[in-house]
Amino acid sequence: MTSVSGSDENRAAPTLARTPAGLQRLSHLKWRRIAVGALNAATYFVLMVWLASILGAQGWSVIDSIMFLCFALAAPWSILGFWNAILGLWLLQARRDGLALAAPHALHSDLQTPLHQRTAILMTLRNEDPARAFARLAIIKRSVDATDQGALFGWFVLSDSDDPQVLELEQAAFADWQAQNTSDAARMIYRRRTLNSGYKAGNVRDFCERWGNEYEFMLPLDADSLMSGETIVRLVQMAQSHPRIGILQSLVIGAPSRSVFARVFQFGMRHAMRPYTLGSAFWAGDCGPYWGHNALVRIAPFMAHCDMPKLADGKPILSHDQIEAVLMRRAGFEVRVLPEECGSYEDNPPTLLEFTKRDTRWCQGNLQYLKLLDLPALEPMSRFQLIWAIAMFLGLPAFTLMIALIAFKPLDGESLALFPTHSALAFYLVFLLMYLSPKLAGFLDIAFTPGAMARYGGAVRFTSGVIVEIIFAFLLGAISTFRTSLFMLGLVMGRSVTWNGQSRDAHALPFAIACAGLWPQLLFGLIVNGLFLHWSLELFLWALPLTAGYLLAIPFAILTADPKLGERMTQWGLCALPEEINPPEEIASLAEIPSAAQRSV
C-alpha cells in the first residue's frame, strides 16, 4: 500500500482539537457519535412504543409487563448491530474513501519502508497442543522473515502450562524450532511460569517486566493465531507513523476448517464482522476494540498504565483485553482497529460444546466489568464500551425468558380475536431482520462487489453457503443463548469457570456427550414448542426460527461435529472461504500440518 497524507479531514488546521495521534478532529467524532446515538435511541423508542401497542392492546397483564421489560433489556444489542451494519455497508459500497473515513491510520503504511522499531511476537500457551501451536508460530516467523524485516522481531513462547506431559512436548517443540533457526536463536525465547497468576494478562505482564524495555511493540498471539508477515509489518508501520497509537487491532477472521461447525460459523461471522467492525470504527474512532490477540501493542504505555485493577472479591479479571484498551485510552493513547480483511486468522471452535464453553468464559469475564464501571477518568466512549460488553450478555437471559413467556401468554385471559396479530407479526419480522442485519450486510457487500462471489467459489456455492449459514445461525442462536442463560443463573449461585487449553481440531461428538451437555435445551424446547403447538399450529410454525434450536440441539451438535460431513462440505466447497479456494502461502502451509487425530494414528 502506498503511503499518502490521508483524507481532507486529516489535513485540517492544526489548531483544531484532534485525537491523541492527530488522526481525526474530535468534533467530527463527537458528531458521529451523537448521530449514531440518536439513530439508536430513535429506533429503540419506536420499537418500544410499537411493542407497547401490541402488549397493551387489551390492558397490561403481569406477563405483558415482564415481556416488555425483557425486550427492553435484550433489544439494544441488535439495534446497535443493525446500525453498525448499515454504516459499514454504506462505507463499503457507497464511499470510495470508506476505509479512510473509519480508519485513517490505514493509509499510513508502505511495505517498501524499512522498520526502525523492534517488535516482540508473543505466543501465550496453557496446556495447548504444542505441535499445533509451534507449527503456526513457525509459519508466522517464515512469513515475517520473507518481508526482509525479520531482524527487528523477537519471538517469545510464554507458557503457563502445568500438565507435565504438555510441558515436555512444549520444550521439545521449542528446541526443534530453535534448532531450525540457528541464526535467530538468540531472539527466540521459551519461558514457563510455575504459577498461572493473573491468567493470560499476568502472563503478558510478566513478559513486559522481564523484556519489555528491549522492544517498542509486542504482538500477542493465541495458540490458534496465524498472521501473514506482510500484515504484521503493515501494523508496525502504521504504529511507527503515529507514536500515540497504543493498540492497533487487526480484524481477525476464521482460517479454513474441515469442521462443519467451524466452517459454517466463520462463514457467517466473517461477513458479519466486516461491515460491523467498519461501521463501529466510523464512530468509535480512537476508542476502538482490543481482542487480546493478533494486535500490536505499544509496550511502554501498556506497562505504565494498563496493569489490571483489583476486584473487591480478589478474583483475577478473566476478560482482560477490553480493560487494557480503556486504560490505554485513558493514558492518552489511541486504540484503533484495522477494519479490513488483511491476513489475520484464528481457529474457531470445532464443535457446539467447545463453542458454548468459550462463550461462557467470555460471559463470566465480561460480567466482571460491572465491578469496574467506576474506574476514574475514563473517556465516555471507553465507559460505554464496558457497558456494551456487559449488555451483550445481560440481554441473553432476558431473551430466553421472553420466549418462555410468549408460550404462556395465552394463559393471561386475553381475547385472541382482539389481539393485534398482524402488527405482532410485522414486529417479529422486523426484529428478525435486525438480528440478522450484520450478516445480511456482509452478504450484500459480496453480492454487490464485482468478482467477489468468484472468490467464494462462484454464485451458486456462495448462495448455498448463505442459506446454510442462516439456518445454522437460528439454530445456534437458540442453543447458545439458552446455555449462556443457564450459566448466568449458575454464576448467581456461585459457580465459575477457569481458562485452560481448548480442543481446536475437528472431531466427532458422541451421542452420550451431546445428550449430557444439551438435555436442558431439549427439555425447554419440548415445553415451549409443546405449548405453542397446543395454542395454535400457526403460532408454532412462526416461532420455529427462534425455537427449533432447542428441539434439535442434540442432533445439531452431533451433525456439525461429524468429520465425514466436514470432508464432504470441503469437497463441495460449501461455506468455503476465499483462503480455501485460493490459499495464500500461510494458509497453504497450515493445511500441511496434521491434526492431533492424524498424529495419534
KEMITI-547051 format. One record per residue (C-alpha): residue number from 1; residue in one letter; x, y, z. Coordinates in Angstrom, 3 decimals. Layout:
BEGIN
NUM/A/X/Y/Z
...
# end
This chain:
BEGIN
1/M/0.000/0.000/0.000
2/T/1.373/3.404/-0.948
3/S/1.853/5.952/1.809
4/V/-0.363/9.027/1.405
5/S/-1.043/12.029/3.526
6/G/-4.628/10.990/4.341
7/S/-8.076/12.396/3.730
8/D/-9.066/16.046/3.803
9/E/-10.125/15.506/7.405
10/N/-6.528/14.669/8.319
11/R/-5.207/17.848/6.681
12/A/-7.338/20.143/8.816
13/A/-5.864/23.150/10.545
14/P/-3.585/22.103/13.429
15/T/-5.317/24.499/15.804
16/L/-8.409/22.289/15.890
17/A/-8.588/19.720/18.691
18/R/-7.712/16.267/17.468
19/T/-7.383/12.740/18.772
20/P/-4.060/11.961/20.529
21/A/-2.416/10.633/17.339
22/G/-3.767/13.564/15.320
23/L/-5.776/11.290/13.067
24/Q/-9.202/12.939/13.357
25/R/-10.872/16.040/14.647
26/L/-12.549/15.438/17.965
27/S/-15.518/17.488/16.793
28/H/-16.038/15.131/13.840
29/L/-16.026/12.084/16.105
30/K/-18.343/13.847/18.541
31/W/-20.968/14.497/15.875
32/R/-20.658/10.989/14.502
33/R/-21.299/9.589/17.971
34/I/-24.248/11.914/18.518
35/A/-25.743/10.874/15.167
36/V/-25.296/7.153/15.843
37/G/-26.635/7.579/19.360
38/A/-29.686/9.427/18.032
39/L/-30.370/6.742/15.418
40/N/-30.148/4.019/18.059
41/A/-32.286/5.912/20.549
42/A/-34.951/6.689/17.931
43/T/-35.042/3.064/16.772
44/Y/-35.255/1.825/20.348
45/F/-38.071/4.274/21.107
46/V/-40.065/3.258/18.015
47/L/-39.684/-0.453/18.799
48/M/-40.672/0.004/22.435
49/V/-43.743/2.080/21.533
50/W/-44.678/-0.452/18.876
51/L/-44.307/-3.354/21.312
52/A/-46.308/-1.479/23.959
53/S/-49.145/-1.033/21.465
54/I/-49.169/-4.811/20.905
55/L/-48.825/-5.974/24.500
56/G/-51.099/-3.318/25.931
57/A/-53.869/-3.631/23.366
58/Q/-56.124/-5.287/25.941
59/G/-54.542/-3.877/29.066
60/W/-51.338/-4.911/30.807
61/S/-51.063/-8.308/32.431
62/V/-48.098/-9.471/34.521
63/I/-46.828/-11.477/31.542
64/D/-47.114/-8.421/29.288
65/S/-45.139/-6.277/31.710
66/I/-42.315/-8.801/32.142
67/M/-42.096/-9.399/28.373
68/F/-41.850/-5.651/27.813
69/L/-39.010/-5.354/30.327
70/C/-37.228/-8.358/28.823
71/F/-37.332/-6.841/25.346
72/A/-36.174/-3.501/26.739
73/L/-33.070/-5.255/28.070
74/A/-32.444/-7.517/25.061
75/A/-33.088/-5.114/22.173
76/P/-30.181/-2.606/22.362
77/W/-27.557/-5.117/21.203
78/S/-29.467/-5.936/17.998
79/I/-30.275/-2.281/17.359
80/L/-26.657/-1.163/17.519
81/G/-25.659/-4.152/15.404
82/F/-28.209/-3.062/12.823
83/W/-26.884/0.495/12.593
84/N/-23.262/-0.623/12.585
85/A/-24.121/-2.934/9.695
86/I/-25.903/-0.159/7.790
87/L/-22.972/2.206/8.323
88/G/-20.490/-0.474/7.348
89/L/-22.350/-1.362/4.154
90/W/-22.559/2.332/3.262
91/L/-18.810/2.756/3.764
92/L/-18.046/-0.409/1.782
93/Q/-20.354/0.221/-1.148
94/A/-21.289/3.900/-1.349
95/R/-17.989/5.582/-0.425
96/R/-14.668/5.199/-2.179
97/D/-12.982/6.639/0.903
98/G/-14.872/4.424/3.355
99/L/-11.722/2.941/4.918
100/A/-10.133/6.384/5.264
101/L/-13.230/7.757/6.995
102/A/-13.362/4.934/9.518
103/A/-9.655/4.131/9.869
104/P/-7.401/6.984/8.670
105/H/-4.357/5.220/10.132
106/A/-4.775/2.509/7.473
107/L/-3.389/4.926/4.897
108/H/-0.021/5.137/6.608
109/S/1.867/2.041/5.577
110/D/4.372/1.382/2.835
111/L/5.856/-2.090/2.661
112/Q/8.973/-0.676/0.984
113/T/9.803/1.469/4.016
114/P/12.190/-0.298/6.433
115/L/11.094/-0.688/10.029
116/H/13.173/1.015/12.688
117/Q/11.442/-0.117/15.895
118/R/11.624/-3.583/17.438
119/T/8.619/-5.833/17.981
120/A/8.250/-8.882/20.216
121/I/5.852/-11.533/18.957
122/L/4.400/-13.485/21.877
123/M/2.501/-16.730/21.895
124/T/0.809/-17.469/25.216
125/L/0.123/-21.122/25.998
126/R/-1.686/-23.021/28.702
127/N/-1.989/-26.773/28.197
128/E/-2.479/-26.411/24.450
129/D/-1.358/-28.887/21.773
130/P/2.327/-27.898/21.415
131/A/2.803/-29.321/17.918
132/R/-0.181/-27.366/16.672
133/A/0.851/-24.103/18.303
134/F/4.530/-24.237/17.290
135/A/3.638/-25.112/13.697
136/R/1.629/-21.882/13.483
137/L/4.370/-19.857/15.090
138/A/6.898/-21.276/12.620
139/I/4.673/-20.276/9.685
140/I/4.364/-16.741/11.053
141/K/8.133/-16.439/11.504
142/R/8.831/-17.643/7.960
143/S/6.320/-15.134/6.629
144/V/7.838/-12.267/8.644
145/D/11.356/-13.230/7.539
146/A/10.181/-13.208/3.912
147/T/9.498/-9.450/4.230
148/D/13.259/-8.914/4.781
149/Q/12.482/-7.114/8.033
150/G/12.656/-10.101/10.352
151/A/15.788/-8.911/12.166
152/L/13.681/-6.420/14.156
153/F/11.386/-9.117/15.594
154/G/11.849/-11.219/18.710
155/W/9.970/-14.452/19.344
156/F/8.640/-15.483/22.749
157/V/6.730/-18.559/23.841
158/L/5.150/-17.752/27.204
159/S/3.948/-20.946/28.833
160/D/1.597/-21.211/31.789
161/S/1.121/-24.946/31.261
162/D/1.001/-27.213/34.301
163/D/0.416/-30.589/32.639
164/P/3.760/-32.468/32.820
165/Q/3.206/-34.247/29.507
166/V/2.313/-30.996/27.734
167/L/5.349/-29.266/29.248
168/E/7.683/-31.965/27.980
169/L/6.232/-31.670/24.485
170/E/6.397/-27.857/24.610
171/Q/10.057/-27.833/25.494
172/A/10.892/-30.406/22.825
173/A/8.935/-28.496/20.188
174/F/10.685/-25.251/21.080
175/A/14.096/-26.894/20.948
176/D/13.316/-28.282/17.482
177/W/12.049/-24.912/16.277
178/Q/15.107/-23.100/17.621
179/A/17.411/-25.692/16.025
180/Q/15.815/-24.923/12.663
181/N/16.581/-21.222/13.104
182/T/20.134/-21.236/14.441
183/S/20.942/-17.762/13.137
184/D/17.986/-16.319/15.063
185/A/18.262/-18.483/18.171
186/A/19.192/-15.539/20.395
187/R/15.878/-13.854/19.500
188/M/13.818/-16.953/20.312
189/I/12.909/-17.455/23.981
190/Y/10.817/-20.014/25.827
191/R/9.670/-19.100/29.332
192/R/7.466/-21.112/31.637
193/R/5.770/-19.709/34.744
194/T/5.164/-22.112/37.583
195/L/2.036/-20.224/38.710
196/N/-0.820/-19.125/36.458
197/S/-1.320/-15.895/38.445
198/G/-3.406/-13.328/36.609
199/Y/-4.137/-15.820/33.811
200/K/-3.166/-14.554/30.354
201/A/-2.947/-10.920/31.482
202/G/-0.477/-11.945/34.183
203/N/1.485/-13.962/31.645
204/V/1.871/-10.960/29.341
205/R/2.629/-8.653/32.290
206/D/5.469/-10.973/33.307
207/F/6.917/-10.688/29.784
208/C/6.742/-6.903/29.968
209/E/8.579/-6.808/33.290
210/R/11.351/-9.082/32.010
211/W/11.859/-7.999/28.403
212/G/9.567/-5.036/27.761
213/N/12.349/-2.454/27.807
214/E/14.026/-4.146/24.847
215/Y/11.104/-3.625/22.460
216/E/8.815/-0.832/21.298
217/F/5.885/-3.121/20.479
218/M/4.528/-6.541/21.322
219/L/2.136/-8.614/19.268
220/P/0.303/-11.206/21.419
221/L/-0.864/-14.390/19.722
222/D/-3.161/-17.144/20.917
223/A/-2.314/-20.791/20.318
224/D/-4.606/-20.797/17.261
225/S/-3.427/-17.475/15.807
226/L/-1.996/-17.135/12.317
227/M/-0.838/-13.912/10.670
228/S/0.980/-13.035/7.482
229/G/4.307/-11.258/7.718
230/E/3.022/-8.542/5.415
231/T/0.130/-7.795/7.780
232/I/2.422/-7.670/10.806
233/V/4.817/-5.301/9.054
234/R/1.908/-3.078/7.981
235/L/0.677/-2.825/11.560
236/V/4.142/-1.840/12.781
237/Q/4.483/0.761/10.034
238/M/1.139/2.322/10.965
239/A/2.092/2.456/14.634
240/Q/5.549/3.857/13.820
241/S/3.880/6.650/11.849
242/H/1.726/7.556/14.853
243/P/3.546/7.333/18.216
244/R/0.295/7.989/20.092
245/I/-1.362/4.813/18.829
246/G/-1.189/2.490/21.812
247/I/-3.077/-0.544/20.473
248/L/-3.715/-1.456/16.855
249/Q/-6.099/-4.387/16.497
250/S/-6.311/-6.357/13.254
251/L/-9.623/-7.750/12.026
252/V/-9.329/-11.456/12.862
253/I/-11.130/-13.901/10.583
254/G/-11.535/-17.651/10.719
255/A/-8.995/-19.875/8.997
256/P/-10.330/-22.615/6.672
257/S/-11.576/-25.607/8.594
258/R/-12.771/-29.148/7.924
259/S/-15.097/-28.982/10.920
260/V/-18.713/-28.475/9.843
261/F/-19.412/-26.281/12.850
262/A/-16.346/-24.071/12.428
263/R/-16.634/-23.582/8.664
264/V/-20.331/-22.612/8.751
265/F/-19.902/-20.416/11.829
266/Q/-16.937/-18.499/10.435
267/F/-18.601/-18.121/7.026
268/G/-21.331/-16.088/8.715
269/M/-19.081/-14.422/11.277
270/R/-16.709/-13.207/8.588
271/H/-19.468/-11.445/6.703
272/A/-20.994/-10.015/9.867
273/M/-17.675/-8.732/11.222
274/R/-16.632/-6.888/8.061
275/P/-19.459/-4.288/7.947
276/Y/-19.993/-4.341/11.725
277/T/-16.360/-3.541/12.550
278/L/-16.053/-0.918/9.816
279/G/-19.300/0.734/10.902
280/S/-18.341/0.770/14.568
281/A/-14.856/2.113/13.770
282/F/-16.511/5.059/11.995
283/W/-17.849/6.416/15.283
284/A/-15.744/4.679/17.952
285/G/-12.602/6.087/16.359
286/D/-9.769/6.390/18.862
287/C/-11.618/4.253/21.446
288/G/-11.513/1.071/19.436
289/P/-11.657/-2.594/20.473
290/Y/-8.893/-4.885/21.671
291/W/-9.450/-8.627/21.494
292/G/-6.256/-9.673/23.258
293/H/-4.506/-11.275/20.282
294/N/-3.440/-10.559/16.695
295/A/-2.941/-6.931/17.719
296/L/0.042/-4.609/18.025
297/V/0.560/-3.066/21.484
298/R/2.974/-0.262/22.401
299/I/4.802/-1.658/25.406
300/A/5.868/1.430/27.377
301/P/2.366/2.880/27.966
302/F/0.989/-0.628/28.402
303/M/3.450/-1.270/31.228
304/A/2.885/2.116/32.809
305/H/-0.906/2.351/32.589
306/C/-2.566/-0.985/31.745
307/D/-1.981/-3.137/34.796
308/M/-5.164/-4.954/35.772
309/P/-7.121/-3.260/38.588
310/K/-8.001/-5.377/41.606
311/L/-11.534/-6.623/42.070
312/A/-13.089/-6.314/45.507
313/D/-13.546/-10.087/45.751
314/G/-9.867/-10.659/44.974
315/K/-10.573/-12.712/41.841
316/P/-8.472/-12.063/38.714
317/I/-10.124/-10.434/35.716
318/L/-10.804/-13.042/33.034
319/S/-11.563/-10.759/30.062
320/H/-8.546/-8.514/30.373
321/D/-8.449/-7.154/26.829
322/Q/-11.192/-4.518/26.930
323/I/-9.976/-3.245/30.310
324/E/-6.476/-2.830/28.863
325/A/-7.994/-0.949/25.926
326/V/-9.865/1.576/28.076
327/L/-6.821/2.075/30.321
328/M/-4.623/2.664/27.274
329/R/-7.043/5.315/26.012
330/R/-7.225/6.892/29.473
331/A/-3.437/7.244/29.336
332/G/-3.721/9.414/26.222
333/F/-3.015/6.778/23.564
334/E/-5.394/5.809/20.790
335/V/-6.833/2.314/20.461
336/R/-7.563/1.601/16.815
337/V/-8.804/-1.286/14.723
338/L/-7.819/-2.031/11.132
339/P/-11.309/-2.942/9.826
340/E/-10.338/-4.862/6.715
341/E/-9.615/-8.494/5.955
342/C/-5.847/-8.479/5.936
343/G/-4.178/-11.803/6.648
344/S/-5.024/-12.188/10.329
345/Y/-6.592/-15.524/11.285
346/E/-7.747/-17.679/14.163
347/D/-9.394/-21.076/14.510
348/N/-12.996/-21.211/15.631
349/P/-14.272/-23.949/17.986
350/P/-14.785/-27.219/16.079
351/T/-17.948/-28.295/17.916
352/L/-21.016/-26.763/19.506
353/L/-19.922/-27.802/23.001
354/E/-16.494/-26.200/22.588
355/F/-18.212/-23.052/21.336
356/T/-20.502/-22.834/24.357
357/K/-17.547/-23.372/26.705
358/R/-15.774/-20.419/25.140
359/D/-18.915/-18.314/25.278
360/T/-19.424/-18.936/28.984
361/R/-15.822/-17.952/29.720
362/W/-16.362/-14.698/27.856
363/C/-19.660/-14.207/29.684
364/Q/-18.087/-14.500/33.121
365/G/-15.217/-12.233/32.118
366/N/-17.455/-9.529/30.654
367/L/-19.796/-9.532/33.631
368/Q/-16.816/-8.722/35.854
369/Y/-16.840/-5.301/34.204
370/L/-19.852/-4.469/36.371
371/K/-17.354/-4.024/39.202
372/L/-15.130/-1.752/37.112
373/L/-17.590/0.777/35.734
374/D/-16.459/3.290/38.351
375/L/-12.843/3.336/37.147
376/P/-11.864/7.015/37.331
377/A/-11.084/9.338/34.410
378/L/-12.212/7.007/31.619
379/E/-13.243/8.523/28.308
380/P/-17.064/8.494/27.968
381/M/-16.713/6.278/24.905
382/S/-14.499/3.863/26.851
383/R/-17.014/3.606/29.669
384/F/-19.732/2.937/27.098
385/Q/-17.630/0.089/25.687
386/L/-17.553/-1.593/29.093
387/I/-21.304/-1.153/29.450
388/W/-21.787/-2.562/25.984
389/A/-19.637/-5.611/26.728
390/I/-21.840/-6.284/29.759
391/A/-25.073/-5.694/27.831
392/M/-24.068/-8.271/25.225
393/F/-24.612/-10.990/27.822
394/L/-27.241/-9.423/30.098
395/G/-29.706/-9.455/27.218
396/L/-29.432/-13.212/26.684
397/P/-31.408/-14.454/29.720
398/A/-33.947/-11.713/29.053
399/F/-34.397/-13.010/25.513
400/T/-34.750/-16.612/26.734
401/L/-37.323/-15.612/29.354
402/M/-39.258/-13.641/26.768
403/I/-39.615/-16.724/24.539
404/A/-40.880/-18.740/27.502
405/L/-43.378/-16.018/28.385
406/I/-44.719/-15.887/24.825
407/A/-45.573/-19.565/25.184
408/F/-47.525/-18.815/28.379
409/K/-49.160/-15.583/27.187
410/P/-52.495/-17.189/26.173
411/L/-52.965/-18.006/29.869
412/D/-53.391/-14.321/30.749
413/G/-57.000/-14.439/29.559
414/E/-56.843/-12.010/26.641
415/S/-59.107/-12.498/23.647
416/L/-57.269/-13.903/20.635
417/A/-59.790/-12.190/18.343
418/L/-58.803/-8.768/19.720
419/F/-55.053/-9.401/19.685
420/P/-53.235/-7.259/17.049
421/T/-51.903/-10.294/15.174
422/H/-50.731/-8.500/12.025
423/S/-48.871/-5.844/13.982
424/A/-47.219/-8.511/16.144
425/L/-46.163/-10.493/13.079
426/A/-44.702/-7.392/11.436
427/F/-42.839/-6.538/14.638
428/Y/-41.448/-10.078/14.791
429/L/-40.216/-9.980/11.190
430/V/-38.634/-6.555/11.616
431/F/-36.742/-7.696/14.672
432/L/-35.559/-10.888/12.936
433/L/-34.257/-8.720/10.105
434/M/-32.397/-6.506/12.567
435/Y/-30.976/-9.573/14.322
436/L/-29.563/-10.854/11.025
437/S/-28.570/-7.461/9.633
438/P/-24.762/-7.639/10.180
439/K/-24.556/-10.928/8.268
440/L/-27.012/-9.772/5.612
441/A/-24.970/-6.602/5.117
442/G/-21.847/-8.689/4.639
443/F/-23.600/-10.986/2.169
444/L/-24.906/-7.978/0.232
445/D/-21.430/-6.467/0.165
446/I/-20.130/-9.587/-1.570
447/A/-23.123/-9.690/-3.931
448/F/-22.667/-6.027/-4.917
449/T/-18.882/-6.198/-5.364
450/P/-17.855/-7.289/-8.878
451/G/-15.939/-10.557/-8.826
452/A/-16.334/-11.053/-5.072
453/M/-18.522/-14.168/-5.295
454/A/-15.922/-15.815/-7.509
455/R/-13.533/-15.680/-4.556
456/Y/-16.011/-17.912/-2.679
457/G/-16.256/-20.471/-5.466
458/G/-18.939/-18.762/-7.555
459/A/-22.502/-17.542/-7.132
460/V/-24.058/-20.989/-6.605
461/R/-21.641/-22.013/-3.847
462/F/-21.812/-18.611/-2.188
463/T/-25.616/-18.503/-2.234
464/S/-25.798/-22.077/-0.947
465/G/-23.438/-21.117/1.873
466/V/-25.625/-18.125/2.754
467/I/-28.737/-20.303/3.027
468/V/-26.966/-22.940/5.111
469/E/-25.462/-20.300/7.407
470/I/-28.759/-18.508/8.071
471/I/-30.424/-21.780/9.106
472/F/-27.342/-22.598/11.186
473/A/-27.434/-19.158/12.829
474/F/-31.026/-19.545/14.023
475/L/-30.374/-22.999/15.456
476/L/-27.123/-21.955/17.122
477/G/-28.661/-18.752/18.479
478/A/-31.343/-20.621/20.407
479/I/-28.938/-23.247/21.768
480/S/-26.137/-20.913/22.833
481/T/-28.461/-18.255/24.261
482/F/-30.139/-20.830/26.496
483/R/-26.774/-22.276/27.567
484/T/-25.416/-18.860/28.499
485/S/-28.636/-18.036/30.351
486/L/-28.237/-21.193/32.440
487/F/-24.616/-20.337/33.083
488/M/-25.513/-16.840/34.292
489/L/-28.002/-18.395/36.683
490/G/-25.168/-20.591/37.933
491/L/-22.960/-17.526/38.449
492/V/-25.573/-16.099/40.792
493/M/-25.312/-19.355/42.747
494/G/-21.545/-19.178/42.964
495/R/-20.439/-21.304/40.010
496/S/-17.409/-20.264/37.966
497/V/-15.160/-21.271/35.077
498/T/-11.405/-21.216/34.550
499/W/-9.215/-20.656/31.498
500/N/-7.391/-23.703/30.165
501/G/-6.424/-25.429/26.943
502/Q/-9.068/-25.843/24.271
503/S/-9.873/-28.549/21.754
504/R/-9.245/-26.913/18.388
505/D/-9.174/-29.733/15.807
506/A/-12.256/-31.262/14.187
507/H/-13.526/-34.335/15.992
508/A/-16.698/-36.400/16.313
509/L/-19.097/-35.791/19.190
510/P/-20.514/-38.964/20.794
511/F/-24.265/-39.114/21.374
512/A/-23.875/-39.594/25.139
513/I/-21.705/-36.464/25.487
514/A/-24.093/-34.421/23.345
515/C/-27.041/-35.551/25.464
516/A/-25.231/-34.807/28.717
517/G/-24.443/-31.279/27.580
518/L/-27.658/-30.371/25.784
519/W/-30.580/-32.107/27.503
520/P/-31.690/-28.839/29.199
521/Q/-32.201/-27.237/25.765
522/L/-34.254/-30.251/24.650
523/L/-36.417/-30.156/27.763
524/F/-37.008/-26.422/27.431
525/G/-37.797/-26.872/23.749
526/L/-40.303/-29.618/24.394
527/I/-42.157/-27.458/26.918
528/V/-42.134/-24.246/24.879
529/N/-42.870/-25.792/21.496
530/G/-45.479/-28.089/23.047
531/L/-47.327/-25.040/24.366
532/F/-47.060/-23.224/21.028
533/L/-48.456/-26.263/19.236
534/H/-51.210/-26.568/21.851
535/W/-52.351/-22.995/21.304
536/S/-52.025/-22.880/17.530
537/L/-50.225/-24.668/14.708
538/E/-49.677/-21.289/13.062
539/L/-48.053/-19.903/16.225
540/F/-45.835/-22.987/16.456
541/L/-44.640/-22.590/12.863
542/W/-43.952/-18.854/13.170
543/A/-41.959/-19.424/16.346
544/L/-39.759/-22.177/14.868
545/P/-36.927/-19.853/13.717
546/L/-36.366/-18.996/17.384
547/T/-37.304/-22.302/18.994
548/A/-36.272/-25.117/16.630
549/G/-32.739/-24.989/18.014
550/Y/-33.939/-26.199/21.399
551/L/-35.523/-29.303/19.917
552/L/-32.659/-30.025/17.530
553/A/-29.767/-29.210/19.859
554/I/-28.502/-32.785/20.237
555/P/-28.641/-33.854/16.555
556/F/-27.360/-30.397/15.537
557/A/-24.310/-30.799/17.783
558/I/-23.589/-34.327/16.516
559/L/-24.115/-33.481/12.844
560/T/-21.968/-30.328/12.886
561/A/-19.144/-32.287/14.545
562/D/-19.255/-35.160/12.036
563/P/-15.799/-35.399/10.367
564/K/-17.236/-37.206/7.326
565/L/-19.745/-34.439/6.681
566/G/-16.963/-31.918/7.141
567/E/-14.904/-33.682/4.475
568/R/-17.863/-33.680/2.078
569/M/-18.530/-29.966/2.639
570/T/-14.862/-29.282/1.977
571/Q/-15.017/-31.283/-1.260
572/W/-18.190/-29.472/-2.330
573/G/-16.774/-26.059/-1.372
574/L/-19.856/-25.373/0.750
575/C/-19.277/-22.400/3.091
576/A/-15.745/-22.166/1.708
577/L/-13.685/-19.061/2.358
578/P/-11.528/-17.290/-0.241
579/E/-8.428/-18.596/1.547
580/E/-9.692/-22.126/0.917
581/I/-10.392/-21.507/-2.785
582/N/-7.115/-19.669/-3.404
583/P/-4.947/-20.118/-0.308
584/P/-2.174/-17.634/0.494
585/E/1.166/-19.152/1.430
586/E/0.474/-19.080/5.179
587/I/-2.843/-20.920/4.806
588/A/-1.334/-23.406/2.356
589/S/1.384/-24.167/4.902
590/L/-1.274/-24.555/7.598
591/A/-3.098/-27.157/5.516
592/E/0.029/-29.326/5.538
593/I/0.028/-29.624/9.342
594/P/-1.527/-32.902/10.522
595/S/-4.281/-32.671/13.098
596/A/-3.960/-34.162/16.569
597/A/-6.085/-37.128/15.467
598/Q/-3.849/-37.747/12.443
599/R/-0.694/-37.512/14.571
600/S/-2.068/-40.076/17.013
601/V/-2.563/-42.701/14.295
# end
